[in-house]
Amino acid sequence: MAELVFADDRLRATLHALDARRLVVTFDNRKLGKADFEPRDPARNFLNAGFAQLHIETKANDWFINASTPALEVALAKLRGRFHQVKAIGFSMGGYGALRLSGALGIDEVALISAQISIDRAVVPFETRYKREAKRFSAETGALDSANPNLGGVICYDPFHRLDSAHAALIAAAFPKIKRVPMALGQHPATNILREQRAIGKVQKQVVQGFDAVALKADHRAACRITALYWERLAEKAAPRHPDWARQAQQRAKQIHAENP
């Protein structure tokens, strides 16, 4: 059973498992060519753990910032009294959405995956992606003034990804209770290595059971050891200055491919 908490021609918020007293909030992530709402089933990992799920959608790649954002915030604020615990998970644009709406929803903790703190060039002059979206982004509506300053949780990022690393540093500085979790060579999003091993559920599990940055780092390292994609990327990084390391990494990647045809 689902409840449409908010819906217009720009934004939509759908609540699943209405009787639960704990809530996980999920968000759309950016998709090339996105021009409409996309149906999505609730995540069984959350529902089976006794959480309700609120999924927030946007019709366009606008980082949830448009003329409907204030009305959405009003609708979301009405949910706060229904839940004694609210957590969220968001990838890239969805991670920004979790930050931006954390105050309205009363979000306690977040799992941010390669999130942006903003796409406003006055805030992030280093950000060279999302140029079209940045031109339409409202600095006033998109500011994080109403975000929960005591927000806890984790932000996962690839330390070799210059732009995502810069965003992660700014987020950690603005929200001191959020811990950084480097996931080397995952690129964007940083959890790509976990996804290769079908282990992205480890992040979802932490959302419902409690965050452990050390354990997340260990999960990523374990996935790296058996993922050809990691070794291929490591070889590419090492080649200019450490050709011997690059050859060893290439050999390891070939070995993994041979073991998993």
C-alpha positions as CSV (number, residue, x, y, z in Angstrom):
1,M,0.0,0.0,0.0
2,A,1.3,3.5,-0.9
3,E,0.4,7.0,-0.1
4,L,1.1,9.9,-2.4
5,V,2.5,12.5,0.0
6,F,3.1,15.1,-2.7
7,A,2.6,15.3,-6.5
8,D,2.5,17.9,-9.2
9,D,4.1,18.3,-12.6
10,R,7.6,18.7,-11.2
11,L,8.1,16.7,-8.0
12,R,6.5,13.6,-6.4
13,A,6.9,11.9,-3.0
14,T,5.5,8.4,-2.4
15,L,5.3,6.6,0.9
16,H,5.3,2.9,1.3
17,A,4.6,0.7,4.4
18,L,2.4,3.3,6.1
19,D,2.2,1.7,9.5
20,A,6.0,1.6,10.2
21,R,7.4,4.0,12.8
22,R,10.9,4.2,11.2
23,L,11.5,5.8,7.8
24,V,14.1,5.5,5.1
25,V,14.0,8.3,2.4
26,T,15.3,7.6,-1.1
27,F,15.8,9.9,-4.0
28,D,16.1,10.0,-7.7
29,N,19.6,10.2,-9.1
30,R,20.6,12.1,-12.3
31,K,19.9,10.3,-15.6
32,L,21.0,11.4,-19.0
33,G,17.9,12.6,-21.0
34,K,15.6,12.5,-17.9
35,A,12.4,14.2,-18.8
36,D,9.7,12.3,-16.9
37,F,8.9,10.4,-13.7
38,E,10.0,6.8,-13.7
39,P,8.1,4.1,-11.8
40,R,10.2,2.5,-9.1
41,D,9.3,-0.3,-6.6
42,P,10.2,0.1,-2.9
43,A,13.4,-1.5,-1.7
44,R,12.7,-4.8,0.0
45,N,15.8,-4.5,2.2
46,F,14.1,-1.5,3.9
47,L,10.6,-2.8,4.1
48,N,11.8,-6.2,5.4
49,A,13.7,-4.4,8.2
50,G,10.5,-2.8,9.4
51,F,11.1,0.7,7.8
52,A,8.7,2.7,5.7
53,Q,10.2,4.1,2.5
54,L,9.6,7.5,1.1
55,H,10.8,7.9,-2.4
56,I,11.2,11.5,-3.8
57,E,11.2,11.9,-7.5
58,T,11.9,14.9,-9.8
59,K,10.7,15.0,-13.4
60,A,14.0,16.6,-14.6
61,N,17.6,16.7,-13.6
62,D,17.1,19.8,-11.5
63,W,18.5,18.6,-8.1
64,F,14.9,18.8,-6.7
65,I,15.2,22.6,-6.9
66,N,12.3,24.2,-8.8
67,A,9.1,26.2,-8.2
68,S,7.5,23.3,-6.4
69,T,10.3,22.8,-3.8
70,P,8.8,25.0,-1.1
71,A,5.4,23.2,-1.4
72,L,7.2,19.8,-1.2
73,E,8.9,20.9,2.0
74,V,5.6,21.8,3.6
75,A,4.2,18.4,2.7
76,L,7.3,16.6,4.0
77,A,7.3,18.5,7.3
78,K,3.9,17.0,8.0
79,L,5.4,13.6,8.1
80,R,7.9,14.3,10.9
81,G,5.6,13.4,13.7
82,R,4.7,10.0,12.2
83,F,8.2,8.6,12.6
84,H,10.6,8.4,15.6
85,Q,13.6,7.7,13.3
86,V,14.3,9.0,9.8
87,K,17.3,8.0,7.6
88,A,18.1,8.6,4.0
89,I,20.3,7.3,1.2
90,G,21.1,9.3,-2.0
91,F,23.4,8.9,-5.0
92,S,25.0,12.0,-6.6
93,M,22.0,14.3,-7.2
94,G,20.0,12.3,-4.7
95,G,22.7,12.8,-2.1
96,Y,22.3,16.6,-2.5
97,G,18.5,16.1,-2.2
98,A,19.0,14.3,1.1
99,L,21.1,17.2,2.5
100,R,18.7,19.8,1.1
101,L,15.5,18.2,2.6
102,S,17.1,16.9,5.8
103,G,15.6,19.7,7.8
104,A,12.0,19.5,6.5
105,L,12.0,15.7,7.0
106,G,13.9,15.6,10.3
107,I,16.5,13.2,8.8
108,D,18.9,11.9,11.5
109,E,21.4,10.1,9.4
110,V,22.3,9.8,5.7
111,A,24.3,7.6,3.4
112,L,25.6,9.9,0.7
113,I,27.2,8.4,-2.4
114,S,29.3,10.7,-4.5
115,A,27.0,13.6,-3.5
116,Q,27.2,17.3,-4.4
117,I,27.0,20.0,-1.7
118,S,25.6,22.3,-4.5
119,I,25.8,22.9,-8.2
120,D,25.7,26.7,-7.6
121,R,29.0,28.0,-9.2
122,A,29.2,30.6,-6.4
123,V,29.4,27.7,-3.9
124,V,31.4,25.2,-6.0
125,P,33.5,27.2,-8.5
126,F,35.5,24.0,-9.2
127,E,32.5,22.1,-10.4
128,T,32.7,21.7,-14.2
129,R,30.0,19.1,-14.7
130,Y,26.2,19.8,-14.9
131,K,26.7,23.1,-16.8
132,R,23.2,23.1,-18.3
133,E,21.6,22.3,-14.9
134,A,23.7,24.9,-13.1
135,K,22.4,27.7,-15.3
136,R,18.8,26.9,-14.1
137,F,19.7,26.2,-10.5
138,S,18.3,28.7,-8.0
139,A,21.0,29.7,-5.5
140,E,18.3,30.9,-3.0
141,T,16.1,27.8,-3.1
142,G,19.0,25.5,-3.3
143,A,20.9,26.8,-0.3
144,L,21.3,24.4,2.6
145,D,20.3,26.9,5.3
146,S,17.4,24.7,6.4
147,A,19.4,21.5,6.4
148,N,19.8,19.6,9.7
149,P,23.2,20.8,11.0
150,N,23.5,17.8,13.3
151,L,23.0,15.4,10.4
152,G,25.1,12.2,10.9
153,G,26.0,9.3,8.7
154,V,28.6,8.7,5.9
155,I,29.7,10.1,2.6
156,C,31.3,7.6,0.2
157,Y,33.5,9.0,-2.5
158,D,36.5,8.1,-4.7
159,P,39.6,9.9,-3.4
160,F,41.0,9.8,-6.9
161,H,38.0,11.6,-8.3
162,R,38.9,15.3,-7.9
163,L,35.5,16.8,-8.1
164,D,33.7,14.3,-5.9
165,S,36.5,14.5,-3.3
166,A,36.1,18.3,-3.2
167,H,32.4,18.0,-2.6
168,A,33.0,15.4,0.1
169,A,35.4,17.7,1.9
170,L,32.9,20.5,1.8
171,I,30.1,18.3,3.1
172,A,32.2,16.9,5.9
173,A,33.1,20.5,6.9
174,A,29.5,21.7,6.9
175,F,28.2,18.6,8.6
176,P,30.9,17.5,11.1
177,K,29.0,14.3,12.2
178,I,29.1,12.9,8.6
179,K,32.1,10.7,8.2
180,R,34.0,10.4,5.0
181,V,34.5,6.9,3.5
182,P,37.0,6.8,0.7
183,M,36.3,4.1,-1.9
184,A,39.3,4.1,-4.2
185,L,38.7,3.8,-8.0
186,G,35.0,3.4,-7.6
187,Q,34.8,6.6,-9.7
188,H,31.2,8.1,-9.9
189,P,29.4,6.8,-8.0
190,A,32.0,5.5,-5.6
191,T,30.1,2.3,-4.9
192,N,30.7,1.0,-8.4
193,I,33.1,-1.7,-7.2
194,L,30.6,-2.9,-4.6
195,R,27.9,-3.0,-7.3
196,E,30.2,-5.1,-9.5
197,Q,30.2,-7.7,-6.8
198,R,26.4,-7.3,-6.2
199,A,27.3,-6.0,-2.7
200,I,25.6,-2.6,-2.8
201,G,23.2,-4.1,-0.3
202,K,25.9,-3.7,2.3
203,V,25.3,0.1,2.2
204,Q,21.5,-0.4,2.5
205,K,22.1,-2.7,5.4
206,Q,24.1,0.0,7.2
207,V,21.3,2.5,6.6
208,V,18.9,0.3,8.7
209,Q,21.3,-1.2,11.2
210,G,23.6,1.8,11.9
211,F,26.6,3.3,10.2
212,D,30.1,2.0,10.6
213,A,32.6,3.8,8.3
214,V,35.4,1.4,9.1
215,A,33.3,-1.6,8.1
216,L,32.2,0.1,4.9
217,K,35.9,0.8,4.0
218,A,36.6,-2.9,4.7
219,D,33.7,-4.0,2.5
220,H,35.1,-1.9,-0.4
221,R,38.6,-3.2,0.0
222,A,37.4,-6.8,0.0
223,A,35.4,-6.2,-3.1
224,C,38.4,-4.6,-4.8
225,R,40.6,-7.7,-4.3
226,I,38.2,-9.8,-6.4
227,T,37.0,-7.3,-9.0
228,A,38.7,-7.0,-12.4
229,L,37.4,-3.5,-12.9
230,Y,39.4,-2.3,-9.8
231,W,42.7,-3.8,-11.1
232,E,42.1,-2.4,-14.6
233,R,41.6,1.1,-13.2
234,L,44.6,0.7,-10.9
235,A,46.8,-0.3,-13.9
236,E,45.6,2.8,-15.8
237,K,46.5,5.0,-12.8
238,A,49.8,3.4,-12.2
239,A,51.0,3.2,-15.8
240,P,52.6,6.7,-16.2
241,R,54.8,6.5,-13.1
242,H,54.8,2.9,-12.0
243,P,54.8,0.6,-15.0
244,D,55.8,-2.5,-13.1
245,W,52.8,-2.0,-10.7
246,A,50.6,-1.4,-13.7
247,R,51.7,-4.7,-15.3
248,Q,51.0,-6.6,-12.1
249,A,47.6,-5.0,-11.8
250,Q,46.8,-6.0,-15.4
251,Q,47.9,-9.5,-14.8
252,R,45.6,-9.7,-11.7
253,A,42.7,-8.3,-13.8
254,K,43.3,-11.0,-16.5
255,Q,43.4,-13.7,-13.8
256,I,40.1,-12.6,-12.4
257,H,38.5,-12.6,-15.8
258,A,39.9,-16.1,-16.4
259,E,38.5,-17.3,-13.1
260,N,35.1,-15.8,-13.8
261,P,34.4,-16.2,-17.6
